[in-house]
Amino acid sequence: MTFQAFEPIQLGKNLKLKNRIVMPAMARWKCKSDCVPHEGYLKYYKRRAKHNVGLIISEGTHVDNTHSYAIHTGYEGRLTNEKQKKAFEGIVKAVHKYGGKFIPQLWHCGENATNPISVVSSSQRIKQMDRNDMDQVRDAFVNSAVLAKEAGCDGVEIHGANGYLLSNFMSKRNVRNDEYGGTIVNRMRFPLEVVRAVRQAVGEQFPILYRTSQWSVSNYNEIKWDNVEELKIWCDGLKEAGVDIIDVSTHKCYKLEFVGQGKQEESHTLAGWIKKLSGLPVIAVGGVSYTQTVAYNWGSSGKTSIENPERCLKLIEKGECDLLAVGRALIANYDWVDKVQRGDWEKLKPYSRKTLDELF
Ligand SMILES: Cc1cc2nc3c(=O)[nH]c(=O)nc-3n(C[C@H](O)[C@H](O)[C@H](O)COP(=O)(O)O)c2cc1C
């Protein structure tokens, strides 16, 4: 199949990819208590680089070892000390050997952590973040980003999506009555402080990706931006703070956003709107080559059914995105790029929760 998706691209200041297919962040929960992404992870990422994935984003990787607020299950990788940095160094080298690029996703779980902390506390059990907590979180992101740069990674992705800490600042549920809650400008203030601090620490040339979404794990239908005008304020903020590429997390990458609002003459996907409003390169994700969304696999042990990825691949030609991320289908098919490029998409394997048992 001939698509721009399989052609090289130069992105941002310093990122040249051999094609536009991305493996998005997917937690695999296979680390031991030292939270070091071990040899099994190295082989897993290397296999995908060897089989022509242009950009690999690591599983959600924790930024904090000063307290446990960041941690999801404790079995994800972390990037907080020299031993973990060495492991990332090895992975980057292995991926580079095959012409791939590797970027860790930096993750703080917030209210979804084992020991939760919240933007706005809804119960006695969960502490509401104060300024001191915010400083710690910001510094933790900076610390991990610097370690990623020292490890030779090709950039960092800040996880600001899907209902974890930074995305919860963006939520309309964030009714804090200080300058970090309420209006859209207030809600985006802390995530942008994190981006600016990371940018200052890693310098102008090091690519920063930012993952953003409407939805969250606690509410798949959550809306953070009601309209294009609000989204524009967020896009301007990300750009001004120093983000190079925006990774737009949706369940179906081809679904149109802000439909039926009457004012828009154009129709776009969420990634398409963000690309247009920010002027930055964007990654689209969600439902490539599978009929069911990721929500189906979280709620069921059933298998996905395969579908032709053509309409998703064409989003690049249509100018809706620059890169296309393939999630579950790349866990189930390390050779996704090779199969699809040859026109053999019907030979793709389905995905089910069982696929996660092995790190292959
Ligand atoms: C097992 C699993 C783990 C995931 N972990 C993360 C994560 O750590 N960080 C993140 O931003 N998204 C995570 N996601 C979401 C994916 O990055 C992706 O956006 C989603 O699966 C939709 O793409 P798909 O339909 O191609 O699977 C995860 C998804 C799966 C299936």
The ligand as an SDF file (V2000), in Angstrom:
LIG
                    3D

 31 33  0  0  0  0  0  0  0  0999 V2000
   -2.5360   -1.9110   27.5040 C   0  0  0  0  0  0  0  0  0  0  0  0
   -2.6220   -0.4430   27.2480 C   0  0  0  0  0  0  0  0  0  0  0  0
   -1.8600    0.4260   28.0180 C   0  0  0  0  0  0  0  0  0  0  0  0
   -1.9090    1.8040   27.7790 C   0  0  0  0  0  0  0  0  0  0  0  0
   -1.0970    2.6340   28.5050 N   0  0  0  0  0  0  0  0  0  0  0  0
   -1.0300    3.9490   28.1880 C   0  0  0  0  0  0  0  0  0  0  0  0
   -0.0530    4.7980   28.7940 C   0  0  0  0  0  0  0  0  0  0  0  0
    0.8000    4.3720   29.5820 O   0  0  0  0  0  0  0  0  0  0  0  0
   -0.0660    6.1140   28.4520 N   0  0  0  0  0  0  0  0  0  0  0  0
   -0.9710    6.6320   27.5480 C   0  0  0  0  0  0  0  0  0  0  0  0
   -0.9380    7.8290   27.2600 O   0  0  0  0  0  0  0  0  0  0  0  0
   -1.8830    5.8330   26.9370 N   0  0  0  0  0  0  0  0  0  0  0  0
   -1.9140    4.5160   27.2020 C   0  0  0  0  0  0  0  0  0  0  0  0
   -2.7650    3.6900   26.5040 N   0  0  0  0  0  0  0  0  0  0  0  0
   -3.5800    4.2490   25.3780 C   0  0  0  0  0  0  0  0  0  0  0  0
   -2.8380    4.0560   24.0340 C   0  0  0  0  0  0  0  0  0  0  0  0
   -1.6600    4.8440   23.9850 O   0  0  0  0  0  0  0  0  0  0  0  0
   -3.7180    4.4260   22.8290 C   0  0  0  0  0  0  0  0  0  0  0  0
   -3.9880    5.7990   22.8580 O   0  0  0  0  0  0  0  0  0  0  0  0
   -5.0260    3.6660   22.8100 C   0  0  0  0  0  0  0  0  0  0  0  0
   -4.7910    2.2730   22.9860 O   0  0  0  0  0  0  0  0  0  0  0  0
   -5.7940    3.8790   21.4840 C   0  0  0  0  0  0  0  0  0  0  0  0
   -5.0720    3.3850   20.3950 O   0  0  0  0  0  0  0  0  0  0  0  0
   -5.4850    1.9720   19.6820 P   0  0  0  0  0  0  0  0  0  0  0  0
   -6.9540    2.0680   19.3770 O   0  0  0  0  0  0  0  0  0  0  0  0
   -4.6400    1.9190   18.4460 O   0  0  0  0  0  0  0  0  0  0  0  0
   -5.1910    0.8790   20.6440 O   0  0  0  0  0  0  0  0  0  0  0  0
   -2.7590    2.3110   26.7450 C   0  0  0  0  0  0  0  0  0  0  0  0
   -3.5170    1.4280   25.9870 C   0  0  0  0  0  0  0  0  0  0  0  0
   -3.4520    0.0650   26.2110 C   0  0  0  0  0  0  0  0  0  0  0  0
   -4.2500   -0.8590   25.3440 C   0  0  0  0  0  0  0  0  0  0  0  0
  1  2  1  0
  2  3  1  0
  2 30  2  0
  3  4  2  0
  4  5  1  0
  4 28  1  0
  5  6  2  0
  6  7  1  0
  6 13  1  0
  7  8  2  0
  7  9  1  0
  9 10  1  0
 10 11  2  0
 10 12  1  0
 12 13  2  0
 13 14  1  0
 14 15  1  0
 14 28  1  0
 15 16  1  0
 16 17  1  0
 16 18  1  0
 18 19  1  0
 18 20  1  0
 20 21  1  0
 20 22  1  0
 22 23  1  0
 23 24  1  0
 24 25  2  0
 24 26  1  0
 24 27  1  0
 28 29  2  0
 29 30  1  0
 30 31  1  0
M  END
$$$$
